[in-house]
Amino acid sequence: MTMHRAKGLEFEQVFLPAFENGIIPSTYGDADEERRLAYVALTRGKRHVTISSAQFRRGPSEPSIFIAEIPDHAKERAKRASDRQGRPHLSPQRAQALRDLRARMRSF
């Protein structure tokens, strides 16, 4: 379902993939309208909203600027909820290996 069609609806879980600059907001759209649309998408989730972005999509990419506009208290609440679910955490060695891989990927 598109974000446009989600207006007025609510769902237990909402997945928002590709929340990246150039996609949301797009390079050709009105940023204010896309901000309102992103707000609609974020507020459709009753319990969970999952936002994802790629670090490399046809070249290096950055997370959407709209993510920075999400209030800190909402981000902290989400982090506490995910910590309670017992999701595995990366060891320092694996985290460093992922950072090294990311650096090598950006050099292409």
Order of alpha helices (4+ residues) and beta strands (2+ residues): beta-alpha-beta-alpha-alpha
